[in-house]
Amino acid sequence: MRSNAKSSLIALIFGAIILTFVFSFGRGSSGFRTRTPETWAARVNGELVTASDFAQAYSSRFRQMSAMRGGKYTTDNARQDNLKVETLKSLVDQELIAQQADDLGIRVSDAEVADAIARSPQFQQDGKFDFDYYKRLVENGYGMSIKRFEETYRRDLVRGKVVQAAIAGANVSDDEVKAAYTAQHEGAAIAWVRLNPFMFRDKVGASDAEVEEFAKSHGDEIAKRYEEEKAARWTQPAAMKVRAITISVPPNASGEQEKAAREKIDQAAAEVKGGKDFAEVAKARSEDQATKATGGDLGFVARGQSPYGKTLEDQAIRLKPGQLSDVFKDRSGFHILKAEEERPARLQPLDDVRKQIAADLVKSQKAKEVAKQKAEETLAQLRTGKRLQDIYPVKKTEPGQFDFSAFTAPQTTETETFHPMGGYIPGIGQAPKLSAAVFALTQPGAIPAAPVEEGDTWYVFRLKSRERADPSKLEAEESKAVRDRLIGQKQGELYAKWVEGLRKRAKIVENEHMLSYDVGPAHEAYSPDDF
């Protein structure tokens, strides 16, 4: 049974490697090039991960992600997923694993390579290995010699053996199996209420004297908060004051509609370039009713700080005062911009905002104390026999409707039955302390001895129902499944810890230029399907 769990983990760990390997078997692919000096993506203890290795792996991952999302995957999606960084990290890890083979004395014989290839379904015909088919596929389909193919295949088999050696110490005791079975079959349902400082922020204040005293005695805390909020709160981004002429294009517009809109924006652009005042042309021709009367005035536009979207923001920031943009199109239609005034980025210094941060921290602490007090009062009411629903009524919402009021005011929520595995509670998420408090109780109607603090939030609950596991019902087949699952988890933890150790001890240099989405290999401009 242990070998089954191990083989499953090996397949999981090497899924990315195998996919990269398969996709690399293309004509001229980097997987079968000799490692001659070229532009590099990373250096790992002196060994190269080449730019072509990286471009090939990124291209494969890009196609995989695109397939998973129905063909709708862009460079912006890849940037959000951190796809280049994750791809390079995977390649670095593969190189580190391969480098361990010599230290561990791990080898793969010719016979092992031959056996692995013979057992691979991609080289079989009617369930049997066919050498002639294998040879044609490698030489004609993959565009390389048998020798080069088998050298790379051997390298991947070596990696597999190295990983097997690294995770060999994963063992699971009978007690661990029973505990996992119990956790899987225990159940509870609760009525709960959340009380946090945010709900009481408007009910507290901070006097000038309190703020002054706090600022004097908590300088380090204020400085830390300033650093945490520097980029998001205290930095005013660079912005450009612009005017816009907009010609709307409706969703799913026909080719004729789009052509007519383009002609209109071109006419407006021609009038402006011919010397007419931009604001007057905007008043006459722009179809944006919100800004038409003010001559297309959009005010100051900064990246990520306006309601106009990334395309317009990027166009605005590129301009200099007095410049006109080219005609461009976004989801709302065609536009042309005129820049009027530049506002440089500015960081408010700590001394300018010290008192404001101090006031925020004072009020936050007071609100936290109020939340805790309310939680204790709520629990005291439950002890007198009151129902949680009577103290904080349940608010009815339509299925799928998001109710923001649940985060701004206390209200009772009732769960369906859930289990202790992972400390997950429906409607809350990961809450290990609350989960432990729930499953410490055994009788429906029970309440905790004290409010449960999870982060900066207090929870009060009453047990609605409780299901108990019976370890005596653990049968051999389920015991095997539980053990295999636990072994797989432990192997995954061992692998992650081992690779992290390799990375910490290694000398790794990454070529930051390769990770840019604007330049360098694997950018959308050359199309991932070219590989």
N, C-alpha and C positions, 0 to 999 in steps of 0.2 A: 504493500500500500504506500510505503514511503517513496518508492521509486516512481509511482504514478504521480504523486504530488510534485516530486522533483522535476519530472519531465514536463509537467504542466507549467511550472515556473520558468524552466529553461525556454520553453516556447514563448512565454509571455515576455521575458527579458529580451530575447533575441528577435522578437517580432519586427522591431524597427531595423535591426541589422539585416535580417533575412530579406525584408522588403527592399532595403537599399541595395542588397546584393543582387536580387532578382532584377530590379530596374536598372542596375548598373551593367547587366549583361547586354548591352546594346553596342552597335557598331561604333568603335572609337571611344567607348566608355572609359571613364577614369578608373574604374575598378580593375581594369586589365592593362593599364599603362604601367610601364616601369616608372618608379618615382624619381624622375629627373627633376632638377631644380626648376621651379616655376613660381608664379605668384602664390603665396601661401595664405591659408586661412588661419592656421594655428601652428604653434611649435609645441610639441609635447616631449619634454625631456630631450630636446634636440631633434626629435623626429618630426617630419612635416605632415600636417594635414593640408593637402594642396587646395588651391582655389578651385580646381576642376572637381576634386573630391567633394568639396562643399557645394558647388553649384549643382552637381548631379544629385546629391542627397536632398538638397533643398527643393530641387525640381520634383523629385519623387514625392516628397512630403506635400508640396503644393498640390500636385495632382490628386493625392489621397484625400486631402482636405476638401478639394473641389468636388470630388466624387461623393464624399460624405454629405455635402451640402447641395447636392443636385446640380453641380456645375456652376453654382453662384459663389465664387470665392475670389476675392481681389487682393491686391497688395495691401490695401487698408485693413482688410480682415487679417492678413498675415501679420501685419504690424501689431494689431490688437492682441493676437495670439502669441506674440513674441516668437514667431516661427523660426526666424533665422538663428536667434540665440539658442533655442532648444535644439535645432538641427546641429549646430556646431558643438554644443555640449555633448550630444549623442556621439558625434564623431570622435571627440576628444576622449570620451569614456571608452569607446571601442579601441582606440589606440593604447590607452592605459592598460586595458585588459590584456591585449595582445602582448604588451611588454612584460607582463608577469609570467609568461610561459617559460622563459629561460630560468627565472629565479625559482620556479616551482619544478623545473625539470620535466615539463609537459611536452610531449611530442605526439604527432599523428603520423602513423605509418602509411606507406603506399596502399597497403591492403585495406586500412580503415577508410581511406579516401575512396578507393574503388567500391567498397561495400556500401558506403553512404550514397554514392552516385547511383549505384545499381538499384538501391531501394527508393530513390527519389521518383515520385510519380511522373514528373515532367519528362523523364527520360525513358518511360516505359510505353510499350505498345501491347494492348490486350493484357495488361497486368504483368508483363514481363519486360525486363531490361533488354533493350535492343541497341546494340553498340552502333550499328550503321545509322540508326535514327539519331542517337546521341551525338555522333560525329557530325552529321549534317546540321543538327540544330546548333551546335557550338560553333562550327566553322562558318556556316552560312547565315544562320539566324542571329548569332551573337557576334560574329565577325572577329573571331580570335582562334588561336591555336588551342588544341587539347591541353598541351603542357601549361600554357598560361592560365587557362580556365581552372585546371586542377590545383595549381599553386594557390589561387585565391580561395578556392573551395576548402583547401587544407587550412588556410589561415582562419576561416570562420569556424571550422571544427575545433581548432586549437582554442579559440575564444570560448566555445561551449564547454570544453574540458576545464578551462581555468575557472569559469563561473561555477561549475559543478564542485570543484575543490573548495571554492570560497564559501559555498552555502551548505557544505556537507555536515556542519555541526548543528543543523536545525532539528531539534527533537521535541516531542510533545509527550507529557506524562498522562497517565490515566486520569489523574485528578483534574488536569487542565481540560481534558475532553469532557468530563462530567460537568465542570463549571461552565464550559461553553454551551453544552446541551441545555443546562438549566437556564442560562441567560436567553437562549433562543426560544425557550418554551414558557418562560415567565411572561406575564402580561399584566397591564394595569391601564385604567382609564381615570382621568382626573378632571375636576373643575379647577381652574387656576386664574389668578389675576396677577398682572405685572404692575409694579410700581417703581418708577425710575425718576431721576432728577429732572429730566426733560419735561415730565408732566407737571412739575411744580415750579418751573423756572419763572413764571409770571407772578408767583405768590411770594417771592422773596426779593429783597433789595440789599443794597450795600451803601452804607453812609460814607461820606468823605473821610471820616476818621478811620473807619474800618479799612477802607482802601489804602489810605496812607500807611497804616500800621502793617498791613499785609505786604505792601510793596517794600517796606524796610526789612521785614523779617523773612521774606521768601524770595529773595533775589534770584537764587539758582532755579527755583521752580518757574519763575516768570521767564527767565532766559531760555529755559528748556521749551516752554510752551511757544515762545516766540520763534525758536528754530523750527519747531514742528509745523507752525502755521505760516512760516515766512513766505513760501511760494504761493500758497493758496489764498492767504488772507491779506498779507501785508505788502505784496508786490503788485504794483499797478502795471499791467503789461503795456508794451508799446502799442500805440493805436494811431489810426489815420482817420481824420474827419473827411467824409466823402458824401457826394451826392450821386444818385443813381437814376438812370432812365430804364424802366422795365417794360418789356412787352411780354405779356403772359402767354404761356403755352399750357393748355389743359392736359391733365393726365391722359395717356393713351391717345394723344393727338395723332391725326393722320399726317401723311407726308405733305399734303397740300396745306394743312393748317400750320405746320411747322415752317413751311416755305413762306407763307404769308407773314408769319410773325417775324421771320428773319428779314424780310424786305422792309418791314416797319422799323425795326431797330437800326437797319443800315441807313434808312432815310434820316432817322434822328441823329445818328452818328455823323452823317454827312453835313447836316445843318450846324452841328456844334463845331466840326472841323472847318466849316466855312465861315466861322466867326460869330455865330449867334450865341447868346448867353445860355450857358448850360441849364441854369435854373428855369429860364423861360421855356426852353425846349422841353424840359421835364414836365412843367405845368401843362404844356399843350399836348404832349405825346405819351408820357408815361402812363401805364395802366395799373400801377400800384396805387390803389386808392388811399392807402395809409400815408403816403409821402408825396403824392402828386401836388397837393395844394401848397406844400412848403418847398416846391422846386426840387423834389427828390432828396431832401436832406435826411441822411441816415445817422447823422451824429458821428461820434467816434466809434470806429470798428476795430476790435482787437481779436486775435485768434482765440477761439473758444469762449468768447465773452459776449457774443451777440446772438440775436435770434435769426440771423440771416443765413447761417450755414457755412460750412468749411470752404466751399468753392468761392463764394463772394468774399469771405474774410481773407483768403489767400490773395485774391486779386487786389484787395484794398491795401494790404500791408506791403505789397510789392511797389506801390506807386510812391512818387515824390510829390510834394505840394505843387499843384498846377498841372500835373500830368493827367492824361486820359488813358483809360484802359482800352484794350481791344474789346470787341464784342465777345461776350462769353455766355455760355448757357449753363444753368443749373436746373434743379428739379422744378422751379417755379416758372422758368422762362428764360428769355434773352435779356442781357443787361449790358450797359456801358456805364463806367464810373468816372467821376472826376474827383481827384484828391485836392483838399483845400488846406488842411493843417495837420502837421505831425505832432504827436505827443509821445515823447520818449518814455521808455520803461523807467519806473521809479520804485525803489524799495524804501518804505517808511522805516526809519531807524528805530531801534528798540526804545530809546529815550522818549520818542514821540508817542509811543503806544503803551508804555509801561503801566500807566494807571488804568488804561482800558483793560489790559490783560489781567491786572490785579483785581479789578471789579468783577470781571467774568469769573475768575477763580473763587472769589469770595461768594458770589451768588451760586456758583456750582456746588460749593461745599454746603451751603445752607440748604439748597434744594435736595441734596443727597440726604441730609439729616431729616428733612421733612418726609422724603420718600420712605426712609427707614421707620420713622415714627408712624406713618400711615399704615405700613405693613404690620407693625406690632399691634396697632389698634384694630386692624382687620382681623388678625388672628385671635385677639381677645374676644371679639364679637362672635367668631366661630365657636369658641369654647362655650359661649352661653347658649348655643343651639341655633344661631342664625344661619341661614343659607348664604353662601357666597353670592349667589345670583340676586338675592334681595339687597345686598350691600352695594354691589356693582352689577347692575342688570346686564344681561347678554344683549348685544346689539345685533339685530338681524340684518344680514346682507345677502344679496343675490349671489348665486354660484358664480365663481370667477371674478367677482367684484372686489377690487382692492379698497380696503377701508383704512384710510390714514388715521382716523380718529382713535384706532386701537393703540396707536403709539403716542397720542397726545393726552389721553385721559384713561384712567383705569376702567376696565370692563371685564366681566367674567367670560372666559372661554372654556368650552368643554371639548375634551379629546375623545377620539375613538380609542380602542385598545392599542397599546404600543408595547414594545419590548425594550429591555435594558441595553441591548447590544449597541455599542457606539455612543451611548448617552444622548441619543436623539429623541426629542419630544415634539410631536406634531404642533405646528403653529409657533414654535419657539426656535427649533433647530438644535444645534449641539449645546447641551446644558448638563454636563456630567454631574455637577453637585446636586442639581434639582432631580435628576434621574436617580441618583443614589438615595436621596431623601424619600422619593416616591416608593422605591422598591425595598426600603427598610421597613415600610409599613405593611401589614398583612391583612387588616380587616377593612372592608368597605365602610366609609364614613369617617375613617381616621384622618387626623390632621397632624402636621409636623409640630415638634416641640417649639420651634422658632422659625421665623421667616428665613427662607433660603436666599443667600446672597450669591449672585452669579454675575461677575463683573461689577458694574455700577447699578445693577438692577436687583430688586428684591421680589421674590415670588411667595405667594401664599396659595395653598391648594387644599382641596379635600379629595380623598380617595373615593372614586365612584364604584370601581370594581377592581378585583384582584384575582389573577389566575396564577396558580402555583404549579411548578414543574415537578414531575415525578421521575427522578433518575433511574428508578427500577425499570422503567419502560424503555430505557435506551437499548435498542437492539444492535446486533453486530453490524448490520449493513449501515445503519445511521451512524453508529460509532466510527466506522471507517470513513464515512463522508465527512464527519466533523473533524476527525484527526487529519485527514488530507487537507482540509481547508486551513486548519491551524498551522500545519507544516508549511503550506504555501505562504501564509502570512509571515511566518518566522523567516522563511527563506528570503522573502521580499525585503524584510527589515535588515537581515544580514547582508544582502546584496547592496542595498542602499548605503548602509553604514560602511561597508568595505570600499565601495567606489568613492564615497566621500573621503575616506582616508587616503586612497590613492591620489585623489585630486589635491588634497592638502599637502601631501609629501612631494608632489610633482612640481616641476617647473613648467608652467603653462603660460604661453604668450599668445593672445588672440589678436588678430588683425582687425581692429575696430572698423576699418574702412569696408571690410567685407560684410559687415552687419548692417550697413546702411540700406534703406529701402529706396533711396533716391539715386544712388550710384552703385556700381559694382555688379558682380555676377548675380544671377538669379532674380534680377528685377523684372517686373512685369513687362517692361518694354521689349525684351527679347522673346517673351512667351515661353512659359515652362514646357509647352508641348514640343518645343524645338529639340528637346533632349530625348 
